[in-house]
């Protein structure tokens, strides 16, 4: 990786406190650009050079959303270089971003959520952990990165909330329902001590080795439980987060309240779930109404 990219990443970490995941994405995209420039440094690239790199991505069949993120990262790099006085102009400004449709997230029905939550074997410590984990995720709508990094002290059983530090180090309190709290109590009292015998860790959710759960741990778990539950839809790490938001809106929740619980900085990000709810209503109408 070039010194130019390393310096940019260090500045982003210091000035904007970007997460490790965001910095890793920046590193991948900028390294991809540098590779395509075939030895030419990023500050020396012309608009034509960058347009050729982008054209090569299209020829390789890479998705428009991935390329849009790639271009956004590149623009952030040049904006920072200009702000720091290292460059006078931005060669990426002459490149148009790919047009993106706005995909609707796949959502489980309430019945499918019940089947998924019932899939873990709660007679085993790991199964009880997974039941508590899935219940917490559906009850709170946390991001997976927030879930697996949640410290045990963030859970306030008496008040029925979790204290979450989300993107941009923004902190929020998220309510957790009585059902999820019940499973969390059972996990903390009965399963967590068995999982933590090797290590003393602050994390709420522990792997079978007594260490903090990882996003990969969660991914494998939810895929396995979807198979056990007989759910054949495409399952993503955000599946229960999407279900949390959509089911709230289906039952009359205020959009602003859902935004606050999800930790979205912009209300427009939350509004996609209103489209999901509307699409489900249309499908129900078409299926069940005599004139549908």
VOBA-1610 file (N, C-alpha, C; in pm, whole numbers, padded with zeros to 5 digits, always signed):
BEGIN
Unk+00085-00119+00000Unk+00000+00000+00000Unk+00088+00124+00000Unk+00054+00225-00082Unk+00139+00342-00098Unk+00133+00432+00025Unk+00236+00517+00038Unk+00238+00612+00149Unk+00121+00709+00139Unk+00077+00742+00016Unk-00036+00833-00003Unk-00163+00778+00063Unk-00188+00650+00040Unk-00309+00588+00096Unk-00296+00575+00247Unk-00179+00535+00294Unk-00159+00519+00438Unk-00178+00652+00511Unk-00127+00759+00454Unk-00143+00891+00516Unk-00290+00931+00521Unk-00363+00906+00413Unk-00505+00939+00409Unk-00581+00862+00516Unk-00555+00733+00531Unk-00624+00650+00629Unk-00594+00697+00772Unk-00470+00734+00797Unk-00434+00784+00929Unk-00508+00914+00959Unk-00518+01002+00860Unk-00589+01128+00880Unk-00737+01105+00905Unk-00797+01011+00831Unk-00938+00981+00851Unk-00963+00922+00990Unk-00870+00841+01036Unk-00884+00781+01169Unk-00873+00888+01278Unk-00778+00980+01263Unk-00757+01083+01364Unk-00868+01187+01362Unk-00905+01234+01241Unk-00996+01348+01230Unk-01143+01309+01239Unk-01179+01192+01188Unk-01320+01155+01182Unk-01356+01033+01266Unk-01254+00975+01330Unk-01276+00858+01416Unk-01355+00750+01345Unk-01317+00722+01219Unk-01388+00621+01142Unk-01364+00483+01202Unk-01462+00397+01187Unk-01451+00262+01242Unk-01349+00180+01164Unk-01306+00069+01224Unk-01211-00020+01156Unk-01271-00076+01027Unk-01401-00104+01028Unk-01466-00158+00908Unk-01465-00056+00794Unk-01493+00073+00826Unk-01493+00177+00724Unk-01353+00198+00670Unk-01254+00202+00759Unk-01116+00219+00714Unk-01072+00102+00627Unk-01115-00019+00662Unk-01080-00135+00580Unk-01141-00124+00441Unk-01265-00074+00433Unk-01331-00056+00303Unk-01257+00050+00221Unk-01217+00160+00286Unk-01138+00263+00216Unk-01008+00203+00163Unk-00944+00123+00248Unk-00816+00064+00208Unk-00832-00026+00086Unk-00938-00108+00086Unk-00961-00198-00028Unk-00984-00118-00156Unk-01069-00016-00148Unk-01106+00058-00269Unk-00988+00139-00324Unk-00914+00205-00236Unk-00801+00285-00282Unk-00686+00197-00334Unk-00668+00083-00271Unk-00566-00011-00321Unk-00606-00064-00459Unk-00737-00084-00479Unk-00786-00128-00610Unk-00757-00022-00716Unk-00779+00106-00683Unk-00749+00214-00778Unk-00601+00215-00809Unk-00518+00209-00704Unk-00372+00215-00725Unk-00324+00100-00812Unk-00383-00018-00792Unk-00345-00133-00875Unk-00381-00110-01021Unk-00497-00053-01043Unk-00542-00030-01181Unk-00462+00081-01250Unk-00404+00171-01172Unk-00324+00280-01232Unk-00187+00231-01278Unk-00153+00108-01244Unk-00032+00042-01293Unk+00094+00125-01268Unk+00116+00160-01143Unk+00239+00228-01107Unk+00225+00378-01091Unk+00122+00438-01148Unk+00103+00583-01133Unk+00042+00610-00995Unk+00094+00712-00926Unk+00043+00745-00793Unk-00094+00812-00804Unk-00175+00795-00700Unk-00308+00855-00699Unk-00305+01007-00721Unk-00212+01081-00657Unk-00211+01227-00680Unk-00177+01265-00824Unk-00115+01173-00897Unk-00074+01204-01035Unk-00175+01157-01139Unk-00281+01092-01096Unk-00379+01037-01189Unk-00463+01149-01251Unk-00497+01132-01379Unk-00584+01227-01448Unk-00727+01175-01446Unk-00819+01260-01489Unk-00958+01217-01501Unk-00970+01101-01598Unk-00893+01106-01706Unk-00896+00998-01805Unk-00847+00867-01744Unk-00743+00875-01661Unk-00691+00754-01594Unk-00799+00690-01506Unk-00866+00775-01429Unk-00968+00723-01339Unk-01088+00670-01415Unk-01122+00734-01526Unk-01234+00686-01609Unk-01202+00548-01665Unk-01076+00525-01703Unk-01037+00393-01751Unk-01048+00288-01641Unk-01008+00325-01519Unk-01021+00233-01406Unk-01167+00195-01384Unk-01255+00295-01393Unk-01397+00270-01371Unk-01455+00185-01482Unk-01413+00212-01606Unk-01460+00132-01719Unk-01419-00014-01704Unk-01297-00035-01652Unk-01248-00172-01632Unk-01335-00245-01528Unk-01380-00173-01427Unk-01468-00235-01327Unk-01599-00280-01392Unk-01655-00195-01479Unk-01779-00232-01548Unk-01757-00356-01635Unk-01642-00360-01705Unk-01613-00474-01792Unk-01598-00603-01712Unk-01553-00591-01589Unk-01537-00710-01505Unk-01668-00753-01441Unk-01774-00677-01465Unk-01906-00714-01414Unk-01928-00681-01268Unk-01848-00591-01212Unk-01866-00554-01072Unk-01994-00473-01056Unk-02060-00486-00944Unk-02191-00425-00923Unk-02181-00273-00917Unk-02290-00208-00962Unk-02295-00062-00964Unk-02280-00006-00823Unk-02342-00070-00725Unk-02334-00019-00587Unk-02191-00025-00535Unk-02120-00130-00568Unk-01981-00142-00528Unk-01896-00033-00594Unk-01923-00006-00722Unk-01847+00096-00794Unk-01881+00236-00744Unk-02006+00258-00704Unk-02045+00387-00648Unk-01970+00412-00517Unk-01957+00309-00434Unk-01881+00322-00309Unk-01734+00348-00339Unk-01682+00278-00438Unk-01543+00294-00483Unk-01517+00439-00524Unk-01608+00497-00603Unk-01592+00635-00649Unk-01606+00734-00533Unk-01699+00706-00442Unk-01716+00792-00325Unk-01589+00795-00240Unk-01527+00680-00223Unk-01402+00671-00149Unk-01293+00752-00218Unk-01287+00741-00349Unk-01187+00814-00427Unk-01205+00964-00411Unk-01330+01009-00415Unk-01358+01151-00399Unk-01320+01201-00259Unk-01343+01116-00159Unk-01302+01153-00023Unk-01150+01169-00015Unk-01079+01081-00084Unk-00933+01090-00086Unk-00887+01223-00146Unk-00942+01258-00261Unk-00898+01381-00329Unk-00944+01506-00254Unk-01062+01501-00195Unk-01111+01614-00116Unk-01016+01642+00001Unk-00970+01536+00066Unk-00877+01550+00177Unk-00743+01603+00129Unk-00695+01554+00014Unk-00567+01600-00040Unk-00571+01749-00073Unk-00684+01796-00127Unk-00699+01939-00158Unk-00705+02020-00029Unk-00780+01970+00068Unk-00794+02041+00195Unk-00661+02056+00267Unk-00574+01955+00251Unk-00444+01958+00315Unk-00337+02029+00231Unk-00376+02078+00114Unk-00282+02151+00030Unk-00188+02065-00050Unk-00218+01936-00061Unk-00130+01846-00137Unk-00166+01844-00285Unk-00287+01887-00319Unk-00332+01891-00458Unk-00414+02019-00480Unk-00424+02059-00607Unk-00500+02180-00641Unk-00637+02149-00699Unk-00652+02030-00757Unk-00780+01997-00821Unk-00811+01849-00801Unk-00938+01817-00822Unk-00987+01680-00801Unk-01015+01614-00936Unk-00931+01518-00977Unk-00953+01453-01107Unk-01077+01364-01112Unk-01134+01334-00996Unk-01253+01247-00996Unk-01382+01325-01021Unk-01376+01459-01019Unk-01497+01539-01031Unk-01564+01523-01168Unk-01487+01491-01269Unk-01543+01477-01402Unk-01604+01341-01430Unk-01611+01255-01331Unk-01663+01120-01350Unk-01801+01110-01286Unk-01898+01061-01362Unk-02034+01048-01311Unk-02049+00918-01233Unk-02118+00927-01121Unk-02143+00808-01040Unk-02247+00720-01109Unk-02237+00589-01094Unk-02337+00500-01154Unk-02473+00521-01089Unk-02578+00508-01169Unk-02714+00523-01115Unk-02753+00396-01041Unk-02810+00416-00925Unk-02846+00303-00840Unk-02995+00298-00818Unk-03050+00179-00830Unk-03186+00159-00780Unk-03178+00146-00629Unk-03289+00157-00562Unk-03288+00142-00416Unk-03353+00011-00379Unk-03272-00093-00355Unk-03330-00224-00328Unk-03400-00227-00194Unk-03511-00297-00190Unk-03582-00314-00065Unk-03524-00433+00010Unk-03498-00417+00139Unk-03442-00531+00214Unk-03542-00645+00224Unk-03492-00767+00218Unk-03577-00882+00239Unk-03621-00888+00385Unk-03747-00919+00406Unk-03801-00916+00543Unk-03870-01048+00573Unk-03849-01099+00694Unk-03918-01217+00741Unk-04055-01178+00795Unk-04150-01268+00778Unk-04281-01247+00841Unk-04268-01272+00990Unk-04370-01233+01068Unk-04368-01256+01212Unk-04361-01407+01241Unk-04429-01487+01161Unk-04427-01633+01180Unk-04287-01688+01154Unk-04221-01640+01051Unk-04086-01687+01019Unk-03988-01644+01128Unk-04006-01525+01183Unk-03921-01481+01294Unk-03937-01575+01413Unk-04062-01612+01444Unk-04088-01705+01555Unk-04016-01838+01531Unk-04022-01887+01407Unk-03956-02014+01375Unk-03804-02003+01390Unk-03749-01890+01346Unk-03604-01869+01355Unk-03560-01861+01501Unk-03635-01788+01582Unk-03597-01770+01722Unk-03608-01901+01801Unk-03697-01989+01757Unk-03716-02116+01828Unk-03617-02224+01786Unk-03533-02196+01685Unk-03444-02298+01629Unk-03330-02341+01721Unk-03267-02253+01799Unk-03154-02297+01883Unk-03195-02399+01989Unk-03103-02488+02023Unk-03123-02587+02128Unk-03088-02523+02261Unk-03188-02479+02334Unk-03164-02402+02456Unk-03117-02489+02572Unk-03108-02620+02553Unk-03054-02707+02657Unk-02901-02704+02659Unk-02842-02643+02555Unk-02698-02630+02546Unk-02659-02484+02571Unk-02542-02458+02635Unk-02502-02319+02661Unk-02496-02233+02535Unk-02441-02288+02427Unk-02432-02211+02303Unk-02571-02185+02245Unk-02658-02284+02255Unk-02794-02265+02206Unk-02870-02160+02285Unk-02851-02159+02417Unk-02916-02058+02500Unk-02860-01920+02467Unk-02729-01913+02445Unk-02669-01786+02402Unk-02730-01739+02271Unk-02745-01832+02176Unk-02796-01794+02045Unk-02942-01750+02053Unk-03022-01816+02138Unk-03161-01774+02154Unk-03166-01632+02211Unk-03085-01605+02313Unk-03080-01471+02372Unk-03031-01369+02270Unk-02933-01408+02191Unk-02876-01318+02090Unk-02979-01282+01984Unk-03050-01382+01931Unk-03151-01356+01829Unk-03268-01277+01885Unk-03309-01308+02008Unk-03418-01234+02071Unk-03379-01087+02090Unk-03256-01063+02135Unk-03209-00926+02155Unk-03205-00850+02023Unk-03157-00917+01919Unk-03145-00851+01789Unk-03282-00813+01734Unk-03378-00904+01744Unk-03512-00874+01693Unk-03583-00770+01780Unk-03553-00768+01909Unk-03619-00674+02000Unk-03561-00534+01991Unk-03437-00521+01944Unk-03369-00391+01949Unk-03329-00336+01813Unk-03317-00422+01711Unk-03277-00375+01579Unk-03132-00331+01571Unk-03045-00384+01657Unk-02904-00345+01654Unk-02838-00389+01524Unk-02736-00316+01484Unk-02648-00362+01377Unk-02566-00479+01432Unk-02519-00566+01342Unk-02443-00682+01388Unk-02315-00638+01458Unk-02248-00535+01403Unk-02125-00486+01466Unk-02154-00433+01606Unk-02272-00373+01626Unk-02310-00324+01759Unk-02341-00440+01852Unk-02406-00542+01799Unk-02445-00657+01881Unk-02324-00730+01937Unk-02227-00762+01849Unk-02115-00846+01893Unk-02014-00769+01978Unk-02018-00636+01974Unk-01927-00556+02057Unk-01995-00503+02182Unk-02119-00544+02207Unk-02194-00493+02320Unk-02134-00545+02451Unk-02089-00457+02541Unk-02038-00506+02670Unk-02154-00542+02763Unk-02127-00629+02855Unk-02234-00673+02945Unk-02288-00558+03028Unk-02203-00458+03058Unk-02249-00344+03138Unk-02344-00254+03062Unk-02353-00271+02927Unk-02445-00188+02847Unk-02590-00232+02864Unk-02610-00352+02918Unk-02746-00404+02938Unk-02798-00362+03075Unk-02907-00286+03075Unk-02970-00244+03200Unk-03103-00318+03211Unk-03102-00428+03283Unk-03221-00512+03293Unk-03332-00439+03367Unk-03297-00364+03470Unk-03398-00296+03551Unk-03476-00194+03467Unk-03406-00118+03383Unk-03472-00018+03299Unk-03520-00075+03166Unk-03472-00195+03131Unk-03515-00258+03007Unk-03459-00192+02882Unk-03331-00149+02888Unk-03267-00083+02774Unk-03125-00135+02757Unk-03071-00114+02638Unk-02928-00134+02615Unk-02869-00001+02568Unk-02749+00027+02614Unk-02677+00147+02572Unk-02583+00109+02458Unk-02605+00169+02343Unk-02534+00129+02221Unk-02449+00244+02170Unk-02326+00214+02130Unk-02241+00310+02062Unk-02236+00269+01915Unk-02297+00350+01829Unk-02310+00314+01689Unk-02212+00387+01599Unk-02251+00405+01474Unk-02163+00470+01377Unk-02132+00612+01420Unk-02007+00653+01393Unk-01965+00787+01432Unk-01960+00807+01582Unk-01950+00695+01657Unk-01946+00699+01803Unk-02069+00767+01864Unk-02181+00762+01790Unk-02306+00818+01844Unk-02368+00717+01941Unk-02404+00765+02058Unk-02460+00678+02161Unk-02611+00691+02165Unk-02678+00578+02186Unk-02823+00581+02196Unk-02870+00474+02295Unk-02986+00498+02354Unk-03050+00400+02439Unk-03161+00333+02361Unk-03161+00200+02358Unk-03260+00127+02282Unk-03340+00038+02378Unk-03473+00049+02374Unk-03555-00036+02462Unk-03550-00182+02419Unk-03557-00270+02517Unk-03560-00414+02492Unk-03684-00470+02561Unk-03764-00546+02488Unk-03889-00598+02543Unk-03870-00702+02651Unk-03978-00731+02722Unk-03974-00823+02834Unk-03933-00964+02792Unk-03975-01008+02674Unk-03941-01144+02629Unk-03791-01157+02610Unk-03731-01060+02538Unk-03586-01065+02515Unk-03510-01053+02647Unk-03557-00968+02737Unk-03491-00954+02867Unk-03493-01085+02944Unk-03604-01158+02934Unk-03612-01287+03002Unk-03509-01385+02950Unk-03490-01391+02820Unk-03390-01481+02763Unk-03249-01435+02797Unk-03227-01304+02801Unk-03095-01252+02836Unk-03060-01287+02981Unk-03159-01276+03070Unk-03134-01315+03209Unk-03095-01463+03218Unk-03168-01548+03147Unk-03137-01691+03150Unk-02997-01717+03097Unk-02961-01648+02990Unk-02827-01666+02932Unk-02719-01619+03029Unk-02735-01498+03085Unk-02633-01442+03174Unk-02619-01527+03300Unk-02729-01577+03351Unk-02725-01655+03476Unk-02676-01798+03456Unk-02713-01859+03343Unk-02690-02003+03327Unk-02585-02041+03223Unk-02579-01968+03111Unk-02490-02009+03002Unk-02360-01930+02999Unk-02366-01801+03022Unk-02245-01719+03010Unk-02135-01764+03107Unk-02167-01797+03233Unk-02059-01844+03322Unk-01988-01969+03269Unk-02062-02057+03200Unk-02001-02178+03144Unk-01913-02146+03024Unk-01949-02042+02948Unk-01872-02004+02830Unk-01748-01921+02867Unk-01753-01854+02980Unk-01645-01760+03016Unk-01541-01820+03109Unk-01544-01954+03127Unk-01454-02013+03226Unk-01307-01996+03190Unk-01276-01979+03060Unk-01136-01965+03020Unk-01087-01821+03027Unk-01178-01727+03006Unk-01139-01587+02997Unk-01232-01500+03079Unk-01182-01387+03119Unk-01265-01283+03176Unk-01277-01172+03071Unk-01392-01161+03011Unk-01411-01062+02905Unk-01533-00978+02934Unk-01531-00855+02886Unk-01640-00761+02912Unk-01758-00781+02817Unk-01739-00859+02711Unk-01844-00874+02610Unk-01965-00946+02667Unk-02083-00908+02623Unk-02206-00975+02665Unk-02216-01113+02603Unk-02195-01121+02473Unk-02213-01247+02399Unk-02077-01312+02376Unk-02063-01435+02423Unk-01934-01504+02418Unk-01939-01625+02325Unk-01826-01651+02261Unk-01813-01770+02179Unk-01794-01891+02269Unk-01791-02010+02210Unk-01772-02131+02292Unk-01630-02142+02346Unk-01542-02047+02307Unk-01408-02041+02362Unk-01395-01932+02468Unk-01507-01869+02501Unk-01506-01767+02605Unk-01463-01631+02560Unk-01452-01612+02427Unk-01411-01482+02373Unk-01533-01411+02316Unk-01517-01283+02287Unk-01627-01207+02229Unk-01668-01269+02096Unk-01797-01270+02070Unk-01849-01317+01941Unk-01795-01229+01829Unk-01785-01287+01708Unk-01748-01210+01590Unk-01866-01205+01495Unk-01858-01118+01396Unk-01964-01110+01296Unk-01974-01242+01219Unk-01859-01307+01200Unk-01860-01435+01130Unk-01934-01542+01213Unk-01912-01540+01345Unk-01986-01632+01434Unk-02135-01615+01415Unk-02180-01489+01412Unk-02323-01463+01398Unk-02373-01509+01262Unk-02296-01480+01158Unk-02337-01515+01022Unk-02359-01666+01010Unk-02264-01744+01060Unk-02278-01889+01052Unk-02398-01936+01134Unk-02419-01875+01250Unk-02529-01916+01337Unk-02664-01891+01272Unk-02685-01772+01219Unk-02817-01739+01165Unk-02845-01819+01038Unk-02742-01848+00959Unk-02762-01932+00841Unk-02804-02074+00883Unk-02738-02126+00986Unk-02769-02261+01034Unk-02911-02267+01089Unk-02950-02167+01166Unk-03083-02168+01226Unk-03193-02145+01122Unk-03162-02072+01018Unk-03260-02055+00910Unk-03288-02190+00843Unk-03183-02271+00825Unk-03200-02404+00766Unk-03283-02493+00860Unk-03252-02487+00989Unk-03327-02568+01086Unk-03474-02528+01086Unk-03500-02397+01074Unk-03637-02346+01079Unk-03711-02366+00947Unk-03641-02411+00844Unk-03705-02431+00714Unk-03735-02302+00642Unk-03655-02199+00667Unk-03672-02070+00600Unk-03584-02069+00477Unk-03644-02052+00361Unk-03569-02062+00235Unk-03540-01927+00171Unk-03572-01819+00240Unk-03540-01686+00191Unk-03390-01660+00208Unk-03340-01563+00132Unk-03200-01523+00148Unk-03186-01451+00282Unk-03098-01503+00366Unk-03076-01447+00499Unk-02947-01368+00498Unk-02951-01246+00550Unk-02832-01163+00560Unk-02807-01130+00707Unk-02688-01076+00740Unk-02664-01037+00879Unk-02764-00936+00933Unk-02828-00859+00843Unk-02923-00757+00886Unk-03068-00804+00884Unk-03091-00934+00863Unk-03228-00982+00845Unk-03319-00944+00961Unk-03274-00967+01083Unk-03360-00937+01198Unk-03369-00787+01224Unk-03268-00712+01187Unk-03276-00565+01197Unk-03385-00513+01103Unk-03388-00568+00981Unk-03493-00529+00886Unk-03630-00568+00938Unk-03641-00688+00995Unk-03770-00733+01047Unk-03815-00645+01163Unk-03722-00609+01249Unk-03752-00520+01363Unk-03816-00390+01314Unk-03753-00325+01216Unk-03803-00195+01169Unk-03935-00210+01096Unk-03945-00309+01009Unk-04067-00325+00929Unk-04186-00363+01016Unk-04166-00452+01110Unk-04277-00496+01195Unk-04323-00384+01287Unk-04232-00298+01331Unk-04272-00181+01409Unk-04364-00091+01327Unk-04321-00062+01203Unk-04400+00027+01118Unk-04532-00038+01079Unk-04530-00169+01057Unk-04654-00241+01026Unk-04758-00223+01136Unk-04710-00209+01260Unk-04801-00201+01374Unk-04817-00058+01425Unk-04785+00039+01339Unk-04819+00178+01369Unk-04713+00260+01438Unk-04589+00214+01444Unk-04484+00291+01511Unk-04453+00418+01432Unk-04409+00521+01503Unk-04371+00648+01441Unk-04235+00633+01372Unk-04224+00687+01250Unk-04102+00672+01172Unk-03982+00735+01244Unk-04003+00848+01306Unk-03895+00915+01378Unk-03845+00830+01493Unk-03937+00764+01564Unk-03896+00677+01674Unk-03814+00558+01623Unk-03856+00501+01510Unk-03781+00391+01451Unk-03643+00437+01409Unk-03634+00556+01353Unk-03504+00612+01316Unk-03410+00620+01437Unk-03462+00669+01548Unk-03379+00683+01668Unk-03333+00547+01719Unk-03422+00447+01716Unk-03383+00314+01765Unk-03282+00247+01674Unk-03294+00270+01543Unk-03199+00211+01448Unk-03064+00284+01449Unk-03063+00408+01497Unk-02939+00486+01497Unk-02906+00545+01363Unk-03009+00570+01279Unk-02987+00634+01149Unk-02966+00784+01169Unk-02862+00838+01108Unk-02838+00982+01117Unk-02939+01060+01035Unk-02987+01001+00925Unk-03076+01069+00832Unk-03209+00993+00826Unk-03319+01065+00836Unk-03451+01002+00832Unk-03477+00934+00698Unk-03416+00984+00590Unk-03439+00925+00459Unk-03391+00781+00453Unk-03290+00747+00534Unk-03242+00609+00539Unk-03349+00518+00597Unk-03421+00568+00696Unk-03525+00489+00761Unk-03648+00474+00672Unk-03671+00571+00584Unk-03793+00571+00504Unk-03804+00452+00410Unk-03692+00386+00382Unk-03698+00268+00295Unk-03791+00163+00355Unk-03803+00159+00488Unk-03888+00059+00551Unk-04036+00089+00532Unk-04070+00215+00508Unk-04210+00245+00477Unk-04245+00186+00341Unk-04148+00185+00249Unk-04171+00123+00118Unk-04188-00028+00132Unk-04111-00088+00223Unk-04124-00231+00246Unk-04264-00262+00298Unk-04310-00183+00396Unk-04442-00205+00453Unk-04550-00189+00347Unk-04538-00086+00263Unk-04637-00064+00156Unk-04637-00179+00057Unk-04518-00229+00023Unk-04510-00340-00072Unk-04577-00465-00015Unk-04561-00488+00116Unk-04624-00605+00178Unk-04776-00589+00180Unk-04824-00469+00206Unk-04968-00446+00206Unk-05027-00471+00067Unk-04957-00425-00036Unk-05005-00447-00173Unk-05010-00596-00205Unk-04907-00670-00161Unk-04904-00813-00188Unk-05018-00884-00116Unk-05046-00843+00009Unk-05158-00902+00082Unk-05292-00871+00015Unk-05305-00748-00033Unk-05429-00709-00101Unk-05449-00792-00227Unk-05341-00805-00304Unk-05350-00880-00429Unk-05384-01026-00405Unk-05336-01081-00293Unk-05357-01223-00265Unk-05495-01251-00208Unk-05547-01161-00125Unk-05666-01194-00047Unk-05792-01117-00089Unk-05778-01005-00157Unk-05899-00929-00193Unk-05962-00988-00319Unk-06094-00998-00321Unk-06160-01057-00442Unk-06127-00983-00570Unk-06101-00852-00558Unk-06069-00772-00677Unk-05920-00744-00687Unk-05840-00818-00612Unk-05695-00793-00612Unk-05630-00834-00741
//
